Amino acid sequence: MKRVVIMADGKGMRWNNYMGIPKHFAAVNGEKLISRSVRLLAKASKEFEIIVTSHDKRYEISGSRRYEPLNNIYEIDRFTEELIVSDMCFLYGDTFYTESSIKKIIEEEAEDILFFGNQKTIVAVKIKDEMLFRTHVKQVKDLYLQGKLRKCAGWQVYQSFTGQSFENPIEIKEKFILVDDMTTDINSPCDYETIKI
């Protein structure tokens, strides 16, 4: 894998500046969430570039490079278009990853696109085929801008990729690895309080 991009340039609306910090800086076992992700990735492999996307200069994390996305209007824009390459992975910056989840994400082979998560949340997207991923992201964004979709995020990309109707509930099918016992999504203070140690 060439590159891992940790998406951390969201608006944090549900977090609402809890504790006066961005959610990515919430500490678990005394370590910031974002720093933990960078550390676990660097420990797992020295071969790929680790990029953290953020316009906030506080996101200069040792072992990674901060990048300011050129376009970040819609949720789907978190998949920073100019950073997409074949043989890469996107991770969500507001997720608590265990060491075993990072290992699984890195070691699982993607034939084209592979999603990781649980019944509620996608926590990683591994991309082998850059053009295929771009095609599905563009389709979802175009439909959203035409008013044909209510949301345009990772789940809609998964629906597009697996040929699901956007009118039906999302169904986890092929090309999805469940890591629900290895990760915790932290969107709100309540999420954080359940795992804070």
Secondary structure as UniProt FT lines:
FT   STRAND          3..7
FT   TURN            13..17
FT   HELIX           18..20
FT   HELIX           23..25
FT   STRAND          27..28
FT   TURN            29..30
FT   STRAND          31..32
FT   HELIX           33..44
FT   STRAND          49..53
FT   HELIX           57..59
FT   TURN            62..63
FT   STRAND          65..67
FT   HELIX           75..78
FT   HELIX           81..83
FT   STRAND          88..92
FT   TURN            93..94
FT   STRAND          95..97
FT   HELIX           99..107
FT   STRAND          113..117
FT   STRAND          122..127
FT   HELIX           130..145
FT   TURN            146..147
FT   HELIX           154..161
FT   TURN            162..163
FT   TURN            166..167
FT   STRAND          176..178
FT   TURN            180..182
FT   STRAND          183..185
FT   HELIX           189..195
//
